[in-house]
Amino acid sequence: MDKAKAIPDGRKLPPLRSLNDFILESSRFQLPNFKDFEKWGNRVVNNLIYYQTNYLYMSIAIILIVGSMHPSKILFGVSTVVLMWTQYLYGTIENKEVANIRRQYPLLQLVMLFLCAYYVFVNLNSIFLVLFSFLLSFCIIFIHASLRLRHLKNKIVNKIEGIGLERTPMGIFLQYFGMKEEFIT
């Protein structure tokens, strides 16, 4: 069994599965039974756990490919999202210094809000391109996880790694969505 790589904050990144195992020769694909959602969901969750490092690298590659086709739009889209997030935090934070600035300069927040809204309107297609790159990688991952049949090694490794799953990125993601009970099944 392959070794997991430790990340400095105590989490572990599972090993990268071989390309033959992931998509080439030894892999088998089949349409899921759309009438049995529990079995289909179990297949998806187990594939997400087993191939999580492959999915991480694949999503980074997809985002970089889309970003290399339109680098300026991606940069403007990311900067717009960061600006919107900053405006949201500035408007909702309960810090004393920020509250004093808002009381002293009430028009500043309104002007910043209109500037952010204008910047969002101007860069709307850039935001859509950033969202498209993330959603494209998500859709490809979901399609692969749905179609890829599990094999014996997949099942054994999922059982063994199920104990420390909370420390992996996919384990944290699935736990956030309330799928922790399905990890070891």
C-alpha positions in Angstrom: 0.0 0.0 0.0 1.2 3.5 -0.9 2.3 5.9 1.8 0.4 9.2 2.5 2.3 12.4 2.4 2.0 14.5 5.6 1.1 18.2 5.3 2.6 20.5 8.0 -0.7 21.1 9.8 -1.2 17.4 10.6 -3.4 16.6 7.6 -2.4 13.9 5.2 -2.5 13.8 1.4 -3.2 10.3 0.2 -0.9 8.8 -2.5 -1.4 9.6 -6.1 -3.0 6.5 -7.8 -1.4 5.3 -11.1 -2.7 6.5 -14.4 -3.5 2.9 -15.3 -5.6 2.5 -12.2 -7.2 6.0 -12.6 -8.3 6.0 -16.2 -6.3 3.7 -18.5 -6.0 -0.1 -18.9 -7.0 -1.7 -15.6 -9.9 0.7 -15.0 -13.5 -0.3 -15.7 -16.3 2.1 -16.3 -20.0 1.5 -16.2 -23.2 3.6 -16.0 -24.5 3.6 -12.5 -27.9 2.2 -11.6 -30.0 5.4 -11.6 -32.8 3.7 -9.7 -30.6 2.8 -6.7 -29.3 6.2 -5.4 -27.7 4.6 -2.3 -25.5 2.3 -4.3 -24.6 5.1 -6.7 -23.8 7.5 -3.9 -21.7 4.9 -2.1 -19.7 4.4 -5.4 -19.2 8.1 -5.7 -18.1 8.7 -2.1 -15.7 5.7 -2.2 -14.2 6.8 -5.5 -13.8 10.4 -4.1 -11.9 9.0 -1.1 -9.7 6.6 -3.1 -8.8 9.0 -5.9 -8.8 12.2 -4.0 -5.2 13.2 -4.8 -5.8 12.4 -8.5 -8.9 14.6 -8.4 -7.0 17.4 -6.7 -4.3 17.4 -9.4 -6.9 17.0 -12.2 -8.9 20.0 -11.0 -5.7 22.1 -10.7 -4.8 21.1 -14.2 -8.3 22.0 -15.6 -8.2 25.4 -13.8 -4.7 26.1 -15.2 -5.8 25.1 -18.7 -8.8 27.4 -18.6 -6.6 30.1 -17.0 -3.9 29.7 -19.7 -6.5 30.3 -22.4 -7.8 33.5 -20.8 -5.2 34.6 -18.2 -6.3 38.3 -17.9 -10.0 37.3 -17.5 -9.1 34.8 -14.8 -7.0 37.4 -12.9 -9.8 40.0 -13.1 -12.3 37.4 -12.1 -10.3 36.3 -9.1 -9.6 39.9 -8.1 -13.3 40.7 -8.4 -14.2 37.8 -6.1 -11.6 38.9 -3.6 -12.8 42.4 -3.7 -16.4 41.3 -3.1 -15.3 39.2 -0.2 -13.3 42.1 1.3 -16.3 44.4 0.9 -18.5 41.8 2.6 -16.1 41.4 5.5 -15.6 45.2 5.9 -19.4 45.6 6.0 -20.1 42.9 8.5 -17.0 42.8 10.8 -17.5 43.9 14.4 -14.0 45.2 15.1 -13.7 48.4 17.1 -11.3 50.1 14.6 -13.5 49.2 11.6 -16.7 50.3 13.5 -15.0 53.7 14.3 -14.1 54.2 10.7 -17.6 53.4 9.6 -19.0 55.9 12.1 -16.6 58.7 11.2 -16.9 58.2 7.4 -20.4 56.8 6.7 -20.2 57.7 3.0 -17.0 55.7 2.6 -18.8 52.4 2.9 -21.5 53.5 0.4 -18.9 54.7 -2.1 -16.9 51.4 -1.7 -20.1 49.4 -2.2 -20.9 51.3 -5.4 -17.3 50.9 -6.7 -17.4 47.2 -5.9 -20.8 46.8 -7.7 -19.4 48.7 -10.7 -16.3 46.5 -10.8 -18.4 43.4 -10.5 -20.6 44.6 -13.4 -17.6 45.4 -15.6 -16.0 42.0 -14.9 -19.1 39.8 -14.8 -17.9 37.6 -17.7 -14.5 37.2 -15.9 -16.4 36.0 -12.8 -18.3 33.6 -14.9 -15.1 32.2 -16.4 -13.7 31.6 -12.9 -16.9 29.9 -11.9 -16.9 27.9 -15.1 -13.4 26.6 -14.5 -14.3 25.4 -11.0 -17.6 23.9 -12.1 -16.0 22.2 -15.1 -13.5 20.5 -12.8 -16.2 19.5 -10.3 -18.4 18.1 -13.1 -15.6 16.0 -14.6 -14.7 14.7 -11.1 -18.3 13.8 -10.4 -18.7 12.0 -13.8 -15.5 10.0 -13.3 -16.5 9.1 -9.7 -19.9 8.0 -10.9 -18.8 5.9 -13.8 -15.6 4.3 -12.3 -16.3 0.9 -10.9 -14.6 0.0 -7.6 -12.2 -2.9 -7.5 -10.9 -4.9 -4.6 -7.9 -2.7 -3.9 -10.1 0.3 -3.8 -12.4 -1.3 -1.2 -9.5 -2.6 1.0 -7.6 0.8 0.9 -10.9 2.7 1.8 -11.4 0.4 4.8 -7.8 0.8 6.0 -7.6 4.5 5.4 -11.1 5.1 6.8 -9.7 5.4 10.3 -7.6 8.5 9.6 -9.9 9.9 7.0 -10.8 13.0 9.0 -7.2 14.3 8.3 -7.4 14.1 4.5 -8.8 17.0 2.3 -11.6 14.9 0.9 -12.4 13.5 4.4 -12.8 17.1 5.7 -14.9 18.0 2.6 -17.2 15.0 3.0 -17.5 15.5 6.7 -18.6 19.1 6.1 -21.5 17.8 4.0 -22.5 15.2 6.6 -21.2 12.1 4.9 -19.0 10.9 7.7 -21.1 7.8 8.5 -20.6 6.5 4.9 -16.8 6.6 5.1 -16.2 3.1 6.3 -19.2 1.4 4.7 
